[in-house]
Amino acid sequence: MQLSRFIYDEFIYGGHLLSIGASCIALTTMLLFNLGIRFEFLVIAYLGTQCIYVYNYYKEFDYDKICNHCRTFHMKKLFDYIPILLSIYGILYVLLLILYGNVKSIIFGICLLSIGLFFTIKGKDTSKNITGFKTVYTAFSWSLLVLFTLIFYSKMLFNLSIIFFILFVFIRWIINTSLFDLKDMESDELRELKTLPLKMGREKFLFFIQTLNLLSIVPILVAILFFNLPVSSIVLTLIFFYTFFYIYRLPDEKNELTKFSHIIVDGEYFFWPILLIFSFLIFN
C-alpha cells in the first residue's frame, strides 16, 4: 500500500503527469499535421519538461511549504536525490536530441530547455514588476513545443494553420498557468508576485478564465475555415466544455485545490490526441 501510494504521489506531484502532457501536445501536433509518429520525440518532450519542472520544485521547495503541502510532503522524501534525477533527465534529453534530431532541433531544444530553467532562476523577479508575466512566459514557452516538434521533423514553419494552432496552445496554457496561480495565491502574495488571481480577485479571475476558455476555440475554427486545418481537428474545441465544467467544480480548500489542479487541470492534454484519433476514425 505504501509503495502504491508513493508511485501515485510521484506521478502526480513529481511532475510526470505534466511531462506526459507535453508528449501529448507533441503527439497532437504530429497527428494534426500528418507528420507520422516518432516515439523518440515523445520521450524527448517528456524528459525536457520533467527536467524543467523538477528543477523548479527543487529550488522552490521552501515556498511550497506554504501553499503546496502535498507536493512538499512527497518531494521531501526524494529531496537529496533530486540533483541526480535532474542530471539523468538532462543527459538523456540532450543525448536523444543528438542521436535522433537535426542540427536545428538540437539548438532549438537546448534553447527551449534553457528558457524553461531560466524562469526559475530569474523569472520570478520580473513577476514582481509585471502583472501576469509568469503566466505569459510559461504559456509562450509551452507554445514553442509545437515549433520544436516541427523543427524536429524538418518541416516548414511559415504556415498560417500552424500559427493558429500555436495560438490555441498559448491560450490553453494561459488558462492552465493562471489556475495554478489560484492555488498559490498565499505564497505569491508573500513573495510580492503580481499574478492574475491576486490582481483580479477570485470571482473576476474565474470569469476572465471562462472568457479565455471560450476564445481559445476561435483559432481552431479560423484555421479550419480559412487555412486548411483538417476538419477533424474541430474536436479540439470540445476541450472548452471540459474546462467550463471543471471551473465550476474548483474546490475552495487549499490541499483539495492543489490535488485538483495537478490531476484535472494538467490532465487536459491527455484528451487532445485521443479526441483527434477518434475524429480521424469518424471523418475518414
DRENKE-533905 format. One record per residue: residue in three letters; x, y, z of N, C-alpha, C in turn. Coordinates in steps of 0.02 Angstrom, whole numbers, padded with zeros to 5 digits. Example, Ala and Ser with C-alpha at 12.3 -4.5 7.8 and 13.67 -1.06 7.14 Angstrom:
residues 2
 drenfi n_east n_north   n_up ca_east ca_north  ca_up c_east c_north   c_up
    ALA  00660  -00284  00390   00615   -00225  00390  00660  -00165  00390
    SER  00642  -00112  00354   00684   -00053  00357  00645   00002  00394
This chain:
residues 284
 drenfi n_east n_north   n_up ca_east ca_north  ca_up c_east c_north   c_up
    MET  00041  -00060  00000   00000    00000  00000  00043   00063  00000
    GLN  00097   00063  00041   00141    00121  00043  00176   00132 -00023
    LEU  00196   00077 -00057   00230    00083 -00121  00183   00111 -00173
    SER  00121   00087 -00175   00073    00111 -00224  00057   00185 -00212
    ARG  00055   00205 -00148   00042    00275 -00132  00101   00318 -00154
    PHE  00162   00293 -00144   00221    00330 -00164  00222   00340 -00240
    ILE  00206   00286 -00277   00205    00290 -00350  00152   00340 -00374
    TYR  00094   00338 -00342   00040    00385 -00359  00063   00457 -00347
    ASP  00091   00470 -00288   00113    00538 -00271  00170   00561 -00317
    GLU  00214   00515 -00334   00269    00533 -00379  00243   00551 -00448
    PHE  00194   00513 -00471   00164    00526 -00537  00131   00594 -00540
    ILE  00096   00611 -00486   00059    00675 -00485  00103   00733 -00464
    TYR  00137   00727 -00406   00174    00783 -00378  00247   00785 -00402
    GLY  00270   00732 -00433   00338    00732 -00460  00342   00758 -00531
    GLY  00286   00781 -00558   00285    00814 -00623  00274   00768 -00682
    HIS  00267   00702 -00671   00263    00655 -00727  00199   00664 -00768
    LEU  00143   00677 -00734   00081    00688 -00770  00086   00747 -00817
    LEU  00116   00801 -00793   00126    00860 -00834  00174   00846 -00892
    SER  00227   00809 -00878   00277    00794 -00930  00248   00749 -00984
    ILE  00205   00702 -00965   00170    00662 -01015  00123   00706 -01055
    GLY  00095   00757 -01022   00054    00806 -01057  00093   00840 -01113
    ALA  00157   00854 -01102   00200    00883 -01154  00205   00835 -01213
    SER  00213   00771 -01198   00216    00720 -01251  00149   00718 -01289
    CYS  00094   00728 -01253   00028    00727 -01285  00019   00787 -01332
    ILE  00046   00845 -01313   00043    00903 -01357  00085   00891 -01419
    ALA  00144   00861 -01410   00187    00844 -01467  00151   00793 -01512
    LEU  00119   00743 -01482   00083    00692 -01520  00025   00724 -01558
    THR -00010   00770 -01527  -00064    00806 -01560 -00039   00843 -01621
    THR  00019   00875 -01615   00050    00910 -01672  00066   00861 -01728
    MET  00094   00803 -01711   00110    00752 -01760  00048   00729 -01798
    LEU -00007   00718 -01760  -00069    00693 -01791 -00102   00748 -01833
    LEU -00102   00808 -01806  -00138    00863 -01838 -00108   00881 -01905
    PHE -00041   00878 -01910  -00007    00898 -01971  00021   00838 -02010
    ASN -00006   00779 -01993   00009    00718 -02031  00085   00706 -02038
    LEU  00120   00709 -01982   00193    00703 -01983  00216   00631 -01976
    GLY  00172   00588 -01951   00195    00522 -01931  00220   00525 -01860
    ILE  00212   00470 -01824   00230    00470 -01752  00302   00447 -01743
    ARG  00341   00489 -01709   00410    00471 -01691  00413   00468 -01614
    PHE  00416   00407 -01589   00412    00396 -01517  00472   00425 -01480
    GLU  00529   00429 -01514   00587    00457 -01480  00577   00530 -01463
    PHE  00538   00566 -01504   00525    00637 -01488  00476   00643 -01430
    LEU  00429   00597 -01425   00383    00597 -01368  00422   00590 -01303
    VAL  00475   00549 -01304   00517    00540 -01245  00558   00604 -01232
    ILE  00582   00635 -01286   00620    00697 -01279  00577   00752 -01247
    ALA  00515   00758 -01271   00469    00808 -01243  00457   00795 -01169
    TYR  00449   00732 -01152   00438    00712 -01082  00499   00730 -01039
    LEU  00559   00712 -01061   00620    00723 -01022  00635   00797 -01012
    GLY  00626   00837 -01065   00639    00908 -01059  00593   00942 -01009
    THR  00528   00924 -01013   00479    00953 -00967  00493   00931 -00896
    GLN  00510   00867 -00888   00525    00841 -00821  00585   00876 -00791
    CYS  00634   00889 -00831   00694    00923 -00807  00677   00994 -00783
    ILE  00636   01030 -00821   00618    01099 -00804  00578   01102 -00740
    TYR  00528   01059 -00734   00483    01064 -00677  00511   01035 -00613
    VAL  00550   00981 -00618   00582    00954 -00558  00633   01004 -00531
    TYR  00668   01039 -00575   00714    01091 -00553  00675   01147 -00517
    ASN  00617   01165 -00544   00576    01216 -00513  00552   01194 -00444
    TYR  00529   01132 -00439   00506    01106 -00374  00563   01106 -00323
    TYR  00622   01088 -00347   00681    01083 -00303  00700   01152 -00276
    LYS  00703   01201 -00319   00725    01268 -00300  00673   01305 -00258
    GLU  00609   01287 -00267   00555    01323 -00232  00525   01281 -00177
    PHE  00563   01233 -00153   00538    01187 -00101  00515   01226 -00039
    ASP  00554   01276 -00018   00536    01313  00043  00471   01352  00035
    TYR  00459   01379 -00026   00397    01416 -00037  00338   01368 -00042
    ASP  00349   01308 -00069   00295    01260 -00074  00269   01238 -00006
    LYS  00310   01246  00045   00287    01228  00113  00226   01270  00133
    ILE  00221   01329  00104   00167    01375  00122  00101   01354  00090
    CYS  00103   01336  00025   00040    01328 -00012  00032   01259 -00045
    ASN  00084   01218 -00042   00081    01155 -00079  00105   01098 -00034
    HIS  00067   01085  00019   00088    01038  00070  00095   00967  00042
    CYS  00049   00948 -00003   00051    00880 -00031  00115   00868 -00070
    ARG  00133   00916 -00112   00194    00907 -00152  00256   00912 -00108
    THR  00255   00957 -00060   00312    00964 -00014  00324   00899  00024
    PHE  00270   00870  00050   00275    00808  00088  00306   00752  00046
    HIS  00287   00749 -00018   00314    00697 -00062  00387   00713 -00081
    MET  00399   00775 -00102   00466    00793 -00126  00519   00787 -00071
    LYS  00497   00794 -00009   00544    00789  00047  00576   00719  00049
    LYS  00539   00669  00029   00564    00600  00029  00620   00590 -00022
    LEU  00619   00630 -00075   00667    00622 -00129  00718   00679 -00133
    PHE  00713   00727 -00087   00749    00790 -00094  00824   00781 -00107
    ASP  00856   00736 -00071   00929    00727 -00078  00948   00695 -00144
    TYR  00899   00663 -00177   00914    00628 -00240  00895   00669 -00302
    ILE  00863   00726 -00291   00839    00766 -00347  00895   00789 -00394
    PRO  00953   00812 -00369   01007    00831 -00415  01028   00773 -00460
    ILE  01027   00712 -00435   01044    00654 -00476  00991   00643 -00529
    LEU  00927   00648 -00509   00873    00640 -00557  00876   00693 -00611
    LEU  00890   00755 -00591   00895    00809 -00640  00951   00796 -00690
    SER  01007   00771 -00666   01063    00754 -00710  01044   00700 -00760
    ILE  01008   00650 -00736   00986    00596 -00780  00939   00621 -00834
    TYR  00889   00661 -00812   00841    00689 -00861  00877   00732 -00913
    GLY  00922   00775 -00890   00956    00821 -00935  01002   00785 -00983
    ILE  01040   00737 -00959   01087    00700 -01002  01049   00660 -01054
    LEU  00996   00626 -01033   00956    00586 -01081  00923   00631 -01133
    TYR  00899   00689 -01111   00867    00736 -01157  00916   00758 -01212
    VAL  00975   00780 -01193   01025    00802 -01242  01049   00744 -01284
    LEU  01059   00686 -01254   01084    00628 -01290  01035   00606 -01345
    LEU  00971   00603 -01328   00920    00584 -01378  00914   00636 -01433
    LEU  00921   00699 -01415   00920    00752 -01466  00978   00743 -01515
    ILE  01036   00728 -01489   01096    00720 -01532  01088   00658 -01576
    LEU  01061   00604 -01547   01054    00541 -01584  01001   00544 -01639
    TYR  00945   00578 -01624   00888    00574 -01671  00870   00641 -01703
    GLY  00894   00696 -01677   00875    00761 -01703  00921   00785 -01759
    ASN  00903   00843 -01786   00946    00877 -01834  00979   00936 -01799
    VAL  01023   00970 -01833   01059    01025 -01801  01012   01078 -01774
    LYS  00962   01096 -01814   00915    01148 -01793  00875   01127 -01731
    SER  00854   01064 -01730   00814    01041 -01673  00857   01035 -01609
    ILE  00921   01018 -01618   00966    01015 -01560  00975   01085 -01530
    ILE  00987   01134 -01573   00996    01203 -01549  00931   01229 -01517
    PHE  00875   01217 -01553   00811    01241 -01528  00792   01207 -01462
    GLY  00806   01141 -01459   00789    01103 -01399  00829   01126 -01338
    ILE  00892   01141 -01347   00933    01165 -01292  00911   01235 -01271
    CYS  00894   01277 -01320   00868    01344 -01304  00802   01340 -01266
    LEU  00758   01294 -01287   00694    01287 -01254  00702   01263 -01182
    LEU  00748   01217 -01172   00763    01194 -01104  00790   01251 -01062
    SER  00833   01292 -01091   00861    01349 -01055  00808   01400 -01037
    ILE  00760   01411 -01083   00705    01458 -01070  00664   01434 -01010
    GLY  00652   01369 -01008   00614    01341 -00952  00650   01347 -00886
    LEU  00714   01332 -00886   00753    01336 -00824  00764   01408 -00802
    PHE  00768   01453 -00850   00782    01523 -00836  00727   01555 -00792
    PHE  00665   01533 -00803   00611    01564 -00765  00619   01551 -00690
    THR  00639   01491 -00672   00650    01476 -00602  00707   01518 -00573
    ILE  00758   01531 -00615   00817    01567 -00593  00804   01643 -00586
    LYS  00772   01672 -00637   00764    01745 -00639  00693   01770 -00650
    GLY  00650   01726 -00676   00583    01748 -00697  00540   01775 -00641
    LYS  00548   01748 -00581   00505    01771 -00525  00519   01844 -00507
    ASP  00581   01867 -00518   00597    01937 -00505  00558   01983 -00551
    THR  00553   01963 -00614   00514    02003 -00662  00440   02001 -00645
    SER  00416   01945 -00618   00346    01938 -00599  00326   01985 -00543
    LYS  00376   02012 -00507   00361    02061 -00454  00344   02129 -00484
    ASN  00363   02140 -00546   00354    02205 -00578  00301   02206 -00632
    ILE  00288   02149 -00664   00242    02146 -00721  00186   02097 -00704
    THR  00125   02121 -00702   00067    02078 -00688  00058   02027 -00743
    GLY  00053   01964 -00723   00040    01911 -00772  00101   01887 -00810
    PHE  00161   01913 -00793   00221    01893 -00830  00232   01817 -00826
    LYS  00224   01790 -00766   00233    01718 -00756  00187   01678 -00803
    THR  00125   01700 -00807   00076    01665 -00849  00094   01667 -00923
    VAL  00110   01727 -00947   00125    01736 -01019  00191   01700 -01036
    TYR  00240   01706 -00993   00305    01674 -01006  00297   01598 -01011
    THR  00261   01570 -00964   00251    01497 -00963  00211   01474 -01024
    ALA  00157   01510 -01040   00115    01492 -01097  00154   01497 -01162
    PHE  00195   01550 -01169   00236    01558 -01229  00286   01501 -01235
    SER  00317   01482 -01180   00365    01428 -01181  00333   01363 -01204
    TRP  00273   01349 -01178   00239    01287 -01197  00216   01289 -01270
    SER  00196   01346 -01294   00175    01350 -01365  00234   01337 -01412
    LEU  00295   01350 -01389   00354    01336 -01429  00365   01261 -01440
    LEU  00332   01220 -01399   00337    01148 -01408  00311   01126 -01477
    VAL  00261   01162 -01503   00236    01147 -01570  00290   01159 -01621
    LEU  00324   01216 -01616   00380    01231 -01662  00436   01180 -01655
    PHE  00450   01162 -01594   00503    01112 -01580  00487   01047 -01617
    THR  00425   01025 -01614   00405    00964 -01648  00415   00970 -01723
    LEU  00394   01025 -01752   00400    01035 -01824  00473   01040 -01845
    ILE  00515   01073 -01806   00586    01079 -01821  00619   01010 -01818
    PHE  00598   00969 -01770   00625    00901 -01765  00610   00861 -01828
    TYR  00553   00876 -01859   00534    00842 -01921  00560   00878 -01983
    SER  00596   00934 -01973   00622    00975 -02029  00566   01001 -02073
    LYS  00511   01021 -02043   00454    01047 -02080  00455   01123 -02082
    MET  00424   01152 -02135   00419    01224 -02141  00375   01252 -02085
    LEU  00393   01312 -02061   00358    01341 -02005  00309   01396 -02025
    PHE  00317   01422 -02085   00276    01479 -02106  00212   01455 -02139
    ASN  00167   01433 -02096   00103    01406 -02117  00051   01433 -02069
    LEU  00001   01467 -02094  -00046    01501 -02051 -00086   01453 -02007
    SER -00099   01392 -02031  -00134    01343 -01989 -00091   01325 -01929
    ILE -00025   01322 -01939   00020    01308 -01884  00019   01366 -01833
    ILE  00021   01427 -01859   00020    01485 -01815 -00043   01487 -01772
    PHE -00100   01471 -01803  -00162    01471 -01764 -00165   01414 -01714
    PHE -00134   01358 -01729  -00131    01303 -01680 -00086   01323 -01622
    ILE -00031   01357 -01637   00013    01382 -01584 -00024   01431 -01540
    LEU -00066   01474 -01570  -00106    01521 -01531 -00155   01484 -01486
    PHE -00184   01430 -01511  -00229    01387 -01471 -00192   01360 -01410
    VAL -00132   01333 -01421  -00092    01306 -01366 -00075   01361 -01316
    PHE -00057   01419 -01342  -00039    01476 -01299 -00097   01495 -01253
    ILE -00157   01501 -01281  -00215    01521 -01240 -00232   01467 -01190
    ARG -00229   01403 -01212  -00244    01349 -01165 -00195   01349 -01106
    TRP -00133   01368 -01119  -00083    01369 -01065 -00089   01431 -01021
    ILE -00116   01485 -01048  -00131    01542 -01004 -00184   01520 -00953
    ILE -00233   01482 -00976  -00285    01456 -00931 -00253   01411 -00879
    ASN -00212   01363 -00901  -00181    01315 -00855 -00139   01350 -00802
    THR -00093   01393 -00824  -00047    01425 -00777 -00083   01472 -00729
    SER -00133   01507 -00755  -00171    01553 -00712 -00208   01515 -00657
    LEU -00236   01457 -00674  -00272    01418 -00625 -00225   01391 -00571
    PHE -00164   01375 -00591  -00115    01354 -00541 -00095   01413 -00496
    ASP -00096   01473 -00523  -00083    01532 -00481 -00137   01541 -00428
    LEU -00197   01516 -00443  -00252    01523 -00396 -00236   01486 -00331
    LYS -00208   01426 -00336  -00191    01388 -00276 -00129   01416 -00240
    ASP -00089   01455 -00277  -00027    01482 -00249 -00034   01554 -00224
    MET -00094   01578 -00218  -00104    01649 -00201 -00070   01669 -00136
    GLU -00071   01625 -00087  -00042    01642 -00022  00033   01652 -00027
    SER  00068   01605 -00059   00141    01611 -00065  00160   01665 -00115
    ASP  00120   01674 -00168   00136    01726 -00217  00128   01796 -00187
    GLU  00079   01804 -00144   00070    01868 -00110  00128   01881 -00062
    LEU  00151   01829 -00028   00208    01835  00017  00271   01856 -00021
    ARG  00278   01831 -00082   00337    01846 -00123  00328   01908 -00166
    GLU  00268   01939 -00161   00252    02000 -00197  00251   01989 -00272
    LEU  00229   01930 -00294   00222    01916 -00365  00155   01942 -00389
    LYS  00154   01974 -00447   00093    02003 -00474  00059   01954 -00522
    THR  00021   01908 -00493  -00014    01858 -00534 -00086   01882 -00547
    LEU -00118   01852 -00596  -00185    01872 -00614 -00236   01861 -00559
    PRO -00236   01804 -00524  -00284    01795 -00469 -00277   01848 -00414
    LEU -00214   01865 -00398  -00203    01916 -00346 -00227   01985 -00369
    LYS -00218   01999 -00433  -00236    02064 -00460 -00312   02072 -00465
    MET -00346   02018 -00486  -00418    02021 -00501 -00462   02001 -00443
    GLY -00438   01957 -00401  -00482    01925 -00352 -00513   01863 -00383
    ARG -00534   01817 -00342  -00556    01751 -00366 -00614   01754 -00416
    GLU -00667   01791 -00401  -00727    01791 -00443 -00713   01821 -00512
    LYS -00683   01880 -00513  -00668    01912 -00578 -00618   01870 -00617
    PHE -00571   01840 -00581  -00521    01798 -00615 -00555   01738 -00649
    LEU -00600   01705 -00615  -00633    01646 -00644 -00676   01665 -00703
    PHE -00708   01724 -00701  -00746    01748 -00759 -00699   01760 -00818
    PHE -00641   01790 -00804  -00591    01802 -00856 -00568   01736 -00887
    ILE -00557   01685 -00845  -00534    01620 -00871 -00587   01587 -00914
    GLN -00650   01593 -00894  -00703    01564 -00934 -00709   01600 -01002
    THR -00696   01665 -01002  -00696    01702 -01065 -00639   01679 -01110
    LEU -00580   01671 -01081  -00523    01645 -01119 -00537   01575 -01144
    ASN -00570   01535 -01103  -00587    01467 -01123 -00629   01468 -01187
    LEU -00677   01513 -01190  -00719    01519 -01250 -00678   01544 -01309
    LEU -00635   01594 -01297  -00594    01622 -01351 -00543   01572 -01378
    SER -00524   01523 -01338  -00473    01476 -01359 -00494   01433 -01419
    ILE -00559   01425 -01428  -00582    01384 -01485 -00580   01423 -01551
    VAL -00576   01489 -01546  -00577    01531 -01607 -00519   01515 -01654
    PRO -00456   01509 -01631  -00401    01494 -01678 -00411   01428 -01716
    ILE -00440   01378 -01684  -00453    01314 -01718 -00505   01324 -01772
    LEU -00559   01359 -01756  -00613    01370 -01805 -00589   01411 -01864
    VAL -00550   01463 -01850  -00523    01506 -01904 -00477   01466 -01949
    ALA -00434   01426 -01919  -00386    01386 -01958 -00422   01334 -02001
    ILE -00477   01306 -01977  -00515    01258 -02016 -00550   01293 -02075
    LEU -00579   01350 -02061  -00619    01385 -02112 -00575   01417 -02166
    PHE -00517   01442 -02147  -00479    01484 -02194 -00409   01458 -02211
    PHE -00381   01413 -02170  -00311    01396 -02179 -00296   01321 -02181
    ASN -00346   01282 -02203  -00336    01211 -02220 -00317   01167 -02161
    LEU -00333   01187 -02101  -00325    01140 -02046 -00379   01086 -02055
    PRO -00361   01022 -02045  -00410    00968 -02056 -00475   00979 -02018
    VAL -00530   00965 -02050  -00596    00973 -02019 -00600   00931 -01955
    SER -00567   00875 -01955  -00568    00830 -01897 -00541   00863 -01833
    SER -00501   00916 -01842  -00472    00950 -01784 -00524   00990 -01745
    ILE -00585   00994 -01771  -00637    01031 -01735 -00652   00999 -01667
    VAL -00633   00935 -01659  -00645    00901 -01595 -00606   00934 -01538
    LEU -00552   00969 -01555  -00513    01003 -01503 -00554   01058 -01468
    THR -00606   01083 -01502  -00647    01134 -01470 -00689   01105 -01413
    LEU -00694   01038 -01409  -00731    01007 -01354 -00696   01018 -01287
    ILE -00632   01035 -01290  -00596    01050 -01228 -00628   01108 -01190
    PHE -00662   01151 -01228  -00699    01207 -01196 -00746   01181 -01142
    PHE -00783   01128 -01157  -00833    01102 -01110 -00799   01070 -01049
    TYR -00743   01037 -01061  -00704    01007 -01006 -00685   01060 -00955
    THR -00657   01116 -00980  -00635    01170 -00936 -00695   01207 -00906
    PHE -00746   01217 -00946  -00806    01253 -00923 -00835   01219 -00861
    PHE -00840   01153 -00863  -00871    01117 -00806 -00824   01111 -00747
    TYR -00759   01100 -00759  -00716    01091 -00700 -00704   01156 -00662
    ILE -00709   01213 -00697  -00701    01277 -00661 -00756   01286 -00609
    TYR -00816   01261 -00625  -00870    01266 -00578 -00865   01215 -00521
    ARG -00818   01168 -00528  -00807    01119 -00476 -00743   01131 -00437
    LEU -00712   01189 -00448  -00649    01203 -00413 -00661   01204 -00338
    PRO -00624   01164 -00301  -00632    01164 -00228 -00602   01226 -00196
    ASP -00626   01244 -00138  -00600    01302 -00102 -00543   01284 -00055
    GLU -00545   01223 -00027  -00494    01202  00020 -00427   01194 -00015
    LYS -00373   01219  00016  -00308    01225 -00017 -00280   01159 -00043
    ASN -00278   01108  00000  -00250    01044 -00020 -00290   01011 -00075
    GLU -00357   01018 -00070  -00400    00989 -00121 -00391   01026 -00187
    LEU -00383   01092 -00184  -00372    01131 -00245 -00305   01112 -00277
    THR -00254   01099 -00236  -00189    01079 -00262 -00194   01013 -00299
    LYS -00226   00964 -00267  -00234    00898 -00299 -00276   00904 -00362
    PHE -00330   00943 -00359  -00374    00954 -00416 -00335   00983 -00475
    SER -00293   01033 -00460  -00254    01066 -00513 -00205   01017 -00545
    HIS -00170   00978 -00505  -00120    00932 -00531 -00151   00876 -00572
    ILE -00212   00856 -00555  -00242    00799 -00590 -00290   00822 -00646
    ILE -00339   00863 -00628  -00391    00882 -00676 -00366   00934 -00727
    VAL -00335   00987 -00702  -00312    01041 -00746 -00255   01015 -00792
    ASP -00204   00985 -00762  -00149    00959 -00802 -00170   00899 -00845
    GLY -00223   00865 -00824  -00245    00805 -00861 -00278   00821 -00927
    GLU -00291   00885 -00941  -00325    00904 -01004 -00289   00878 -01065
    TYR -00222   00880 -01065  -00183    00868 -01126 -00185   00795 -01148
    PHE -00204   00750 -01102  -00214    00680 -01122 -00270   00674 -01173
    PHE -00319   00718 -01168  -00378    00712 -01212 -00365   00736 -01283
    TRP -00316   00779 -01292  -00304    00807 -01359 -00292   00753 -01412
    PRO -00241   00711 -01405  -00229    00660 -01457 -00284   00608 -01459
    ILE -00314   00593 -01402  -00369    00543 -01401 -00428   00569 -01442
    LEU -00446   00631 -01433  -00501    00661 -01471 -00485   00661 -01546
    LEU -00423   00678 -01563  -00404    00679 -01634 -00407   00610 -01665
    ILE -00383   00560 -01630  -00385    00492 -01657 -00456   00469 -01670
    PHE -00501   00482 -01623  -00572    00464 -01633 -00601   00503 -01691
    SER -00582   00566 -01696  -00608    00608 -01750 -00583   00583 -01818
    PHE -00520   00562 -01823  -00494    00536 -01885 -00532   00473 -01907
    LEU -00549   00432 -01858  -00587    00371 -01872 -00657   00387 -01899
    ILE -00686   00440 -01871  -00754    00460 -01893 -00753   00492 -01961
    PHE -00707   00540 -01971  -00706    00579 -02033 -00676   00540 -02092
    ASN -00635   00490 -02076  -00603    00451 -02130 -00636   00383 -02139
